[in-house]
Amino acid sequence: MKVKLLLFSAFITLLSCEKPCEDCNSPKGDYSNGVFVVNEGPWGGSGTITWYNPDTGEFRDSIYEKANNGASLGLFVQSLTFHNGKGYIVVNGANRIVVVDGDTFEYLDTIGGLSKPRYFQAVDNRLAFVSQWGADGLTGSVAAIDLDFNEIIKTYPIGHGPEKMLYFQPNNTLFVANSGGFGVDSTIVSIQGDSDSIIVPHVIPGQKNPACMSKNMITGGFTPWNVLCKGDWNDPNPAGWIGRPFEHPVLGESISGGCDDLATSLNGVDYFTTGTEIRRVLADGRTEKVLTTPAYGFNIHPVTGQFYCADAKDFNSKGTVTIMRPDGSVDGVFKVGISPGEIVFK
């Protein structure tokens, strides 16, 4: 779930081409491709996953429940990752990962023993890592998962609020952004190679709570490119930051606190959401506004380049996702569950 819900913050009509499929006769569907929206769910309730087919306009909420005789995922569904034919659904409030068949969403297994898990990053078909905040939201760590047995094999204490991760296969290095959790952090940690005991913290001077990183899709490289810091929520006027600390440790631009969801376009340009607008990162590191639109969750389609912007409304009723182009034109809208926070393409 987003920091907004963790910290107990406050809390279009459908286009004619869309075909809702929430009450289809068959409880099971083919989810071998499409768009998946991770809905955190209401406080005290269960989160859900919404599926959308951009080719037909069909959408279906609660696909896990429909595929598993009404079984629920649990409190605060955080993220979804597809790997090796399976889907790994991180359920933050239930301290577990639900493993499903990637095409049908039928239940396969549970990875338990986690503590406020956030994101899942596979390294190969045998090993994956899960970032987790710890029970107090401060004693953060990364858990190494044996994917053959779906068990934790090692835990690395690395800082406050480990969040999103990037893996660079050429040099076998995992980078983890420490977003502060319920406190403050200013580091990105790297776990290198087969010498997995080598944990290197990279400090971002003067900035607080890095949460998102991107890869340079034009030139490659073996370290994160743009890094987005969300700022300290304990500050009455939290200030964020975005820059390239691995290229130059101090150059960057101040942004509003709480920005999130750094995404890369087809031509290698990074965008992010402030919650009310989409901003673009320019070649010189400055940013500019592209669109004004609600976007609690945001991502860019890897084939069409369309922006998918999730509006969480009041965080108690069902939200919507609007499909837009960079010029602001709208290609579609579809309904999703409560508190849509992550958008995944397959």
VOGU-3710 file (C-alpha; in Angstrom, 3 decimals, decimal comma):
1> mkvklllfsa> 0,000/0,000/0,000  1,096/3,583/-0,416  2,580/5,561/2,450  -0,641/7,603/2,463  -2,628/4,647/3,795  0,140/3,396/6,053  0,202/6,730/7,866  -3,598/6,883/8,165  -3,868/9,980/5,968  -7,167/11,281/4,607
11> fitllscekp> -8,189/8,646/3,867  -16,411/9,915/-16,195  -18,513/7,952/-17,160  -17,414/4,767/-18,964  -16,694/5,025/-22,662  -19,185/3,245/-24,883  -16,541/0,811/-26,173  -16,002/-0,703/-22,731  -17,580/-3,997/-21,814  -17,734/-4,624/-18,057
21> cedcnspkgd> -17,266/-8,259/-17,152  -17,761/-8,092/-13,394  -20,664/-10,525/-13,474  -19,577/-12,949/-16,183  -21,164/-16,378/-15,942  -17,796/-18,146/-15,727  -15,889/-17,397/-12,490  -12,574/-18,113/-14,228  -10,923/-16,162/-16,989  -7,889/-16,093/-19,241
31> ysngvfvvne> -5,435/-13,595/-17,779  -2,481/-14,520/-19,966  -2,191/-10,874/-21,016  -3,725/-7,507/-20,273  -3,550/-4,763/-17,668  -3,735/-5,534/-13,947  -4,624/-2,965/-11,289  -3,663/-3,653/-7,683  -6,351/-2,284/-5,367  -5,178/-1,899/-1,774
41> gpwggsgtit> -8,735/-2,202/-0,513  -10,608/-0,433/2,316  -9,335/-0,089/5,855  -10,269/-3,307/7,647  -11,252/-5,082/4,412  -9,563/-7,013/1,634  -7,788/-5,691/-1,421  -8,437/-6,989/-4,922  -6,928/-7,258/-8,401  -8,724/-5,798/-11,436
51> wynpdtgefr> -8,018/-7,085/-14,962  -8,543/-5,027/-18,115  -8,280/-6,101/-21,757  -7,208/-3,086/-23,853  -8,096/-4,899/-27,088  -11,766/-5,446/-26,208  -12,420/-2,962/-23,390  -13,527/-5,757/-21,051  -12,654/-5,456/-17,369  -13,188/-7,617/-14,309
61> dsiyekanng> -12,601/-6,833/-10,641  -11,784/-9,343/-7,884  -10,243/-11,843/-10,299  -8,535/-13,761/-7,493  -11,809/-14,183/-5,633  -13,598/-15,313/-8,792  -10,898/-17,871/-9,565  -10,807/-19,284/-6,012  -14,404/-19,726/-4,870  -14,613/-16,386/-3,125
71> aslglfvqsl> -11,380/-16,604/-1,116  -9,982/-13,169/-0,289  -6,424/-11,910/-0,507  -6,386/-10,006/2,775  -5,718/-6,548/4,170  -3,820/-4,078/1,951  -2,829/-5,725/-1,315  0,411/-3,954/-2,141  1,876/-5,189/-5,429  1,810/-7,843/-8,147
81> tfhngkgyiv> 4,723/-9,312/-10,084  4,633/-11,927/-12,840  7,552/-14,322/-13,107  8,089/-17,705/-14,750  4,382/-18,339/-15,388  3,264/-17,360/-11,888  1,865/-14,272/-10,225  3,234/-13,115/-6,860  0,700/-10,971/-4,981  2,195/-9,124/-2,018
91> vnganrivvv> -0,394/-8,639/0,751  1,072/-6,124/3,165  -1,443/-6,343/6,006  -1,508/-10,154/5,949  2,317/-10,422/5,963  2,359/-12,858/3,086  2,701/-13,362/-0,645  -0,046/-15,273/-2,426  1,319/-17,260/-5,368  -1,112/-17,854/-8,249
101> dgdtfeyldt> -1,094/-19,332/-11,723  -0,195/-16,406/-13,953  -2,849/-17,224/-16,575  -5,830/-18,264/-14,433  -5,101/-16,651/-11,033  -5,878/-19,924/-9,306  -4,153/-20,286/-5,950  -0,877/-22,226/-5,857  0,917/-21,432/-2,602  1,623/-18,908/0,158
111> igglskpryf> 4,952/-17,416/1,174  4,600/-16,576/4,856  6,811/-15,298/7,644  7,128/-11,808/6,168  6,789/-8,497/8,020  4,943/-5,680/6,219  6,125/-6,858/2,775  6,104/-4,363/-0,088  7,585/-5,491/-3,414  8,846/-8,689/-5,062
121> qavdnrlafv> 11,865/-8,854/-7,369  12,940/-12,102/-9,036  16,621/-12,574/-9,838  16,260/-15,882/-11,677  13,951/-18,907/-11,594  15,360/-19,983/-8,231  15,788/-16,784/-6,249  13,755/-13,644/-5,500  13,888/-10,792/-2,999  11,062/-9,134/-1,072
131> sqwgadgltg> 11,346/-5,697/0,523  9,646/-5,382/3,914  9,231/-2,608/6,466  9,261/-4,716/9,625  6,559/-4,851/12,295  7,383/-1,353/13,565  7,768/0,169/10,099  11,397/0,987/10,886  13,408/-2,234/11,119  13,391/-2,766/7,379
141> svaaidldfn> 14,942/-5,697/5,578  15,034/-7,663/2,350  14,060/-11,326/2,453  15,660/-13,774/0,014  13,092/-16,319/-1,217  13,803/-19,817/-2,535  11,289/-20,047/-5,381  11,480/-23,838/-5,558  10,075/-24,149/-2,043  8,576/-20,664/-1,556
151> eiiktypigh> 10,481/-20,199/1,684  12,621/-17,461/3,197  16,265/-18,536/3,182  17,930/-15,357/4,447  17,034/-11,869/5,660  19,178/-8,770/5,168  18,634/-5,801/7,534  19,217/-2,774/5,293  17,468/0,383/6,583  14,132/2,095/7,154
161> gpekmlyfqp> 11,231/1,306/4,840  12,824/-0,621/1,936  10,560/-0,092/-1,043  10,984/-0,634/-4,784  13,945/-2,543/-6,213  15,952/-2,702/-9,429  18,008/-5,682/-10,548  20,882/-5,323/-13,011  21,610/-8,734/-14,485  24,966/-7,939/-16,198
171> nntlfvansg> 26,676/-7,237/-12,882  24,259/-9,263/-10,726  23,398/-6,352/-8,435  20,154/-5,599/-6,620  19,394/-1,992/-5,624  16,800/-1,266/-2,926  15,384/2,185/-2,137  14,925/2,849/1,592  11,787/4,987/1,691  11,932/5,695/5,435
181> gfgvdstivs> 8,920/3,620/6,481  7,446/5,347/9,541  10,669/7,323/9,894  13,379/8,807/7,696  16,122/7,354/5,513  18,353/8,743/2,784  19,945/5,640/1,322  19,781/3,221/-1,554  21,333/-0,130/-0,719  23,004/-2,493/-3,179
191> iqgdsdsiiv> 23,456/-6,230/-2,657  26,142/-7,425/-5,007  26,764/-10,649/-6,840  27,283/-14,026/-5,303  28,987/-12,331/-2,343  25,591/-11,616/-0,887  27,044/-10,453/2,417  28,360/-7,305/0,700  25,699/-4,685/1,357  26,650/-1,167/0,288
201> phvipgqknp> 24,587/1,889/1,342  24,589/4,801/-1,117  23,677/8,049/0,655  21,688/10,745/-1,170  22,989/13,886/0,560  20,349/16,171/2,020  17,357/14,215/0,662  14,779/12,058/2,415  13,027/8,796/1,701  13,937/7,508/-1,777
211> acmsknmitg> 11,163/5,235/-3,038  11,459/4,824/-6,827  14,321/4,301/-9,261  14,606/3,993/-13,041  17,037/2,444/-15,483  18,640/4,425/-18,295  16,982/2,728/-21,274  19,079/4,643/-23,810  22,647/4,083/-22,660  22,167/1,177/-20,288
221> gftpwnvlck> 24,409/1,275/-17,242  24,676/-0,756/-14,069  23,314/1,715/-11,496  19,933/3,456/-11,111  19,324/6,490/-13,325  16,673/8,833/-11,893  15,854/8,435/-8,190  12,651/9,860/-6,709  12,572/10,816/-3,008  9,118/11,272/-1,456
231> gdwndpnpag> 10,174/13,458/1,462  9,496/13,108/5,186  5,776/12,774/5,977  6,487/13,838/9,572  7,419/17,290/8,261  4,384/19,605/8,043  5,653/20,710/4,625  7,320/17,609/3,190  9,639/18,247/0,262  10,580/15,575/-2,260
241> wigrpfehpv> 13,453/15,441/-4,728  14,337/13,804/-8,021  17,821/13,519/-9,460  20,638/11,248/-10,591  22,719/10,664/-7,461  24,815/7,915/-9,032  25,810/10,314/-11,813  26,137/13,427/-9,653  25,334/13,233/-5,923  23,939/16,745/-5,428
251> lgesisggcd> 22,332/17,844/-8,696  18,570/17,416/-8,902  15,264/19,243/-8,500  13,020/19,726/-5,495  9,484/18,433/-6,009  6,390/18,244/-3,848  6,288/15,665/-1,077  4,584/12,353/-1,756  5,400/12,054/-5,454  5,533/8,440/-6,627
261> dlatslngvd> 5,462/5,863/-9,431  8,460/6,724/-11,595  7,782/5,183/-15,035  9,778/5,133/-18,281  8,259/5,812/-21,719  9,008/4,089/-25,033  11,678/6,660/-25,875  13,406/6,371/-22,503  11,911/9,466/-20,842  10,915/9,192/-17,175
271> yfttgteirr> 7,571/10,428/-15,827  6,089/10,438/-12,319  2,916/11,445/-10,516  2,455/14,128/-7,881  -1,018/12,739/-7,161  -2,723/15,492/-9,147  -0,469/15,841/-12,196  2,000/13,912/-14,351  5,469/15,400/-14,697  8,280/14,606/-17,144
281> vladgrtekv> 11,999/14,471/-16,319  13,973/16,448/-18,895  17,410/15,569/-20,241  19,059/18,139/-17,979  17,353/16,693/-14,890  14,691/19,385/-14,501  11,003/18,444/-14,569  7,930/19,893/-16,258  4,191/19,321/-15,999  2,665/17,254/-18,794
291> lttpaygfni> -0,893/16,617/-17,587  -3,190/17,594/-14,755  -5,054/14,472/-13,662  -5,710/12,466/-10,483  -3,174/9,634/-10,269  -2,809/7,732/-6,996  -1,306/5,000/-9,192  0,477/5,603/-12,494  2,278/3,603/-15,180  3,068/3,749/-18,914
301> hpvtgqfyca> 2,081/0,953/-21,287  5,305/-0,604/-22,668  3,873/-1,091/-26,190  1,387/1,729/-26,812  3,024/4,378/-24,631  -0,361/5,319/-23,141  -0,549/6,704/-19,604  -2,649/4,684/-17,142  -3,754/6,966/-14,287  -5,599/5,469/-11,299
311> dakdfnskgt> -7,971/7,724/-9,381  -8,598/6,441/-5,833  -11,520/8,854/-5,300  -12,205/8,957/-1,524  -10,345/5,680/-0,735  -13,641/4,154/0,450  -15,462/3,672/-2,865  -14,384/2,071/-6,115  -11,898/3,979/-8,209  -11,284/4,353/-11,923
321> vtimrpdgsv> -8,336/4,153/-14,302  -8,161/6,665/-17,149  -6,092/5,832/-20,228  -4,526/8,977/-21,641  -2,004/10,158/-24,178  0,730/12,691/-23,373  -1,292/15,376/-25,195  -4,151/14,890/-22,718  -6,571/13,050/-25,003  -8,474/10,223/-23,326
331> dgvfkvgisp> -8,548/6,757/-24,892  -10,676/5,031/-22,268  -11,843/4,731/-18,665  -12,613/1,599/-16,658  -13,745/0,866/-13,113  -11,427/-0,743/-10,566  -11,531/-1,620/-6,872  -10,942/0,473/-3,777  -7,653/2,424/-3,524  -5,978/1,456/-6,823
341> geivfk> -2,269/1,916/-6,182  -0,262/-0,116/-8,706  -0,703/-0,833/-12,428  0,995/-3,838/-14,028  1,200/-4,804/-17,721  1,486/-8,322/-19,057
//
